[in-house]
Amino acid sequence: MIRVAVVGASGYTGGELLRLLAVHQGVEVKMATSREYAGKPVGMVHPNLRGVYSMNFSQFSVDKLGREVDTVFLALPHGVSMNYVPELLQIGIQVVDLSADYRLKDPSLYKRWYDLEHPHPDLLKQAVYGLPELHGEELSGAKLIASPGCNATATILALAPLMGWREGDRFISDVKVGSSEGGAKPSEGSHHPERQNAIRPYETEGHRHEAEAEQELSRLAGREVKVSIIPHAVSSIRGALASVHSWVSNVEEVEVWKRFAEFYRGKPFIRIVRRGFHPYPDPKYVIGSNYADLGFALDSRLGRLTTFGAIDNMMKGAAGQAVQAFNLSRGFQENEGLKIPPLRPG
Ligand SMILES: NC(=O)c1ccc[n+]([C@@H]2O[C@H](COP(=O)([O-])OP(=O)(O)OC[C@H]3O[C@@H](n4cnc5c(N)ncnc54)[C@H](OP(=O)(O)O)[C@@H]3O)[C@@H](O)[C@H]2O)c1
């Protein structure tokens, strides 16, 4: 049994990690930390986990973690995890970080995209970007896993098969995303009357997930690739749909299909959608699961190829993907703790 802790466990992704780890056959959840709710029962903050956990939240303590756990999942805001990671690694704890703090390889990008000097640039080399479909082998034995962002995940999965195959090095990813992406604390924009029925573009310039998407896609393409990600806040609670547009010539639909099928062969959480009542990916049909539904639409007259990536932002976009990467790092079956089909209706 791997002994694990969730730090920042009162938040949305922390709660989702607790939900998944409760049914994972290879782990024992020893600790769930929260500053605000230390001493209070987990089921008080996460009513869906009533009766699932009898433990109370505890205060974060490196000493206690060092004595009691082997792996820590950090579900903390950007800029907070980066200070906890070195100490945890130093005492031999494996870290799976859900924030952006160790996702980028080039330290100078933190200044540009997150407006901060990275205090531990040496650790960026050691971190493995936790997208198992691209980094499955590197994840084996990884001590520090940097779990990807949700909009980046949907965008990268929709675009990856095109890299190194088709022409083009500039892409537009239009992402519709549900409100849980913003975390558990309400804001002006996420307050129910403001969010309900909204279809609201935001961060239309310089969305931070562009940095990691460009890093990963350029690596795959073997040349510099630029991706513009434009998120749109929609009414849903969970879910992200990336529609990624590109221009192509001399491409047949069957070739795109083949390319996707070959690229993702054997990947247990990728489903390629092409037929049925709903022939394009829709986050509605992955909600609650770790699946990513991928698909495409080719307009031959215009030479426009749109590829789609639909995920549950809390699952394949956060906690589910973190558990999937953890599984590979520890030699568990890739889908351990994640054998949950999506909800319908979701
Ligand atoms: N939501 C998503 O769809 C999603 C997807 C991918 C990645 N992520 C990333 O995952 C991380 C967590 O996101 P979330 O949505 O779970 O956020 P959240 O709901 O706001 O939860 C974050 C938790 O961290 C704790 N916290 C906040 N500030 C802290 C500080 N300065 N020091 C220590 N603890 C602090 C809080 O718990 P206490 O106040 O109780 O201590 C809070 O409950 C973020 O980096 C986010 O970008 C989120």
The ligand as an SDF file (V2000), in Angstrom:
LIG
                    3D

 48 52  0  0  0  0  0  0  0  0999 V2000
  -10.4470   23.2800  -10.9680 N   0  0  0  0  0  0  0  0  0  0  0  0
   -9.9420   22.7300  -12.0620 C   0  0  0  0  0  0  0  0  0  0  0  0
  -10.6740   22.3460  -12.9960 O   0  0  0  0  0  0  0  0  0  0  0  0
   -8.4400   22.5550  -12.1910 C   0  0  0  0  0  0  0  0  0  0  0  0
   -7.9590   21.8480  -13.3030 C   0  0  0  0  0  0  0  0  0  0  0  0
   -6.5730   21.6400  -13.4270 C   0  0  0  0  0  0  0  0  0  0  0  0
   -5.7060   22.1700  -12.4900 C   0  0  0  0  0  0  0  0  0  0  0  0
   -6.2040   22.9010  -11.4360 N   0  0  0  0  0  0  0  0  0  0  0  0
   -5.2230   23.4440  -10.4890 C   0  0  0  0  0  0  0  0  0  0  0  0
   -5.3260   22.7140   -9.2700 O   0  0  0  0  0  0  0  0  0  0  0  0
   -5.0050   23.5790   -8.1770 C   0  0  0  0  0  0  0  0  0  0  0  0
   -6.1740   23.5430   -7.1800 C   0  0  0  0  0  0  0  0  0  0  0  0
   -7.3390   24.0030   -7.8680 O   0  0  0  0  0  0  0  0  0  0  0  0
   -8.7970   23.9410   -7.2260 P   0  0  0  0  0  0  0  0  0  0  0  0
   -9.7350   24.2090   -8.3260 O   0  0  0  0  0  0  0  0  0  0  0  0
   -8.9330   22.7220   -6.4150 O   0  0  0  0  0  0  0  0  0  0  0  0
   -8.7260   25.2170   -6.2670 O   0  0  0  0  0  0  0  0  0  0  0  0
   -9.5520   25.4980   -4.9300 P   0  0  0  0  0  0  0  0  0  0  0  0
  -10.8800   24.8450   -5.0070 O   0  0  0  0  0  0  0  0  0  0  0  0
   -9.4900   26.9690   -4.7250 O   0  0  0  0  0  0  0  0  0  0  0  0
   -8.7000   24.7660   -3.7860 O   0  0  0  0  0  0  0  0  0  0  0  0
   -7.3970   25.1370   -3.4260 C   0  0  0  0  0  0  0  0  0  0  0  0
   -7.2080   24.8260   -1.9400 C   0  0  0  0  0  0  0  0  0  0  0  0
   -5.8770   25.2190   -1.5890 O   0  0  0  0  0  0  0  0  0  0  0  0
   -5.8590   25.7700   -0.2710 C   0  0  0  0  0  0  0  0  0  0  0  0
   -5.1020   27.0320   -0.3120 N   0  0  0  0  0  0  0  0  0  0  0  0
   -5.4500   28.1800   -0.9270 C   0  0  0  0  0  0  0  0  0  0  0  0
   -4.4680   29.0990   -0.7690 N   0  0  0  0  0  0  0  0  0  0  0  0
   -3.4900   28.5050   -0.0370 C   0  0  0  0  0  0  0  0  0  0  0  0
   -2.2300   28.9220    0.4650 C   0  0  0  0  0  0  0  0  0  0  0  0
   -1.7760   30.1640    0.2270 N   0  0  0  0  0  0  0  0  0  0  0  0
   -1.4800   28.0420    1.1870 N   0  0  0  0  0  0  0  0  0  0  0  0
   -1.9400   26.8010    1.4170 C   0  0  0  0  0  0  0  0  0  0  0  0
   -3.1490   26.3350    0.9840 N   0  0  0  0  0  0  0  0  0  0  0  0
   -3.8900   27.1800    0.2520 C   0  0  0  0  0  0  0  0  0  0  0  0
   -7.3020   26.0600    0.1240 C   0  0  0  0  0  0  0  0  0  0  0  0
   -7.6410   25.2680    1.2510 O   0  0  0  0  0  0  0  0  0  0  0  0
   -7.6340   25.8400    2.7430 P   0  0  0  0  0  0  0  0  0  0  0  0
   -7.9020   27.3120    2.6850 O   0  0  0  0  0  0  0  0  0  0  0  0
   -8.7050   25.0670    3.3990 O   0  0  0  0  0  0  0  0  0  0  0  0
   -6.2640   25.5220    3.2540 O   0  0  0  0  0  0  0  0  0  0  0  0
   -8.1480   25.6200   -1.0700 C   0  0  0  0  0  0  0  0  0  0  0  0
   -9.2440   24.8390   -0.6970 O   0  0  0  0  0  0  0  0  0  0  0  0
   -4.7920   24.9730   -8.7770 C   0  0  0  0  0  0  0  0  0  0  0  0
   -3.4170   25.1920   -8.9510 O   0  0  0  0  0  0  0  0  0  0  0  0
   -5.5070   24.8900  -10.1050 C   0  0  0  0  0  0  0  0  0  0  0  0
   -5.0200   25.7690  -11.0650 O   0  0  0  0  0  0  0  0  0  0  0  0
   -7.5430   23.0720  -11.2630 C   0  0  0  0  0  0  0  0  0  0  0  0
  1  2  1  0
  2  3  2  0
  2  4  1  0
  4  5  1  0
  4 48  2  0
  5  6  2  0
  6  7  1  0
  7  8  2  0
  8  9  1  0
  8 48  1  0
  9 10  1  0
  9 46  1  0
 10 11  1  0
 11 12  1  0
 11 44  1  0
 12 13  1  0
 13 14  1  0
 14 15  2  0
 14 16  1  0
 14 17  1  0
 17 18  1  0
 18 19  2  0
 18 20  1  0
 18 21  1  0
 21 22  1  0
 22 23  1  0
 23 24  1  0
 23 42  1  0
 24 25  1  0
 25 26  1  0
 25 36  1  0
 26 27  1  0
 26 35  1  0
 27 28  2  0
 28 29  1  0
 29 30  1  0
 29 35  2  0
 30 31  1  0
 30 32  2  0
 32 33  1  0
 33 34  2  0
 34 35  1  0
 36 37  1  0
 36 42  1  0
 37 38  1  0
 38 39  2  0
 38 40  1  0
 38 41  1  0
 42 43  1  0
 44 45  1  0
 44 46  1  0
 46 47  1  0
M  CHG  2   8   1  16  -1
M  END
$$$$
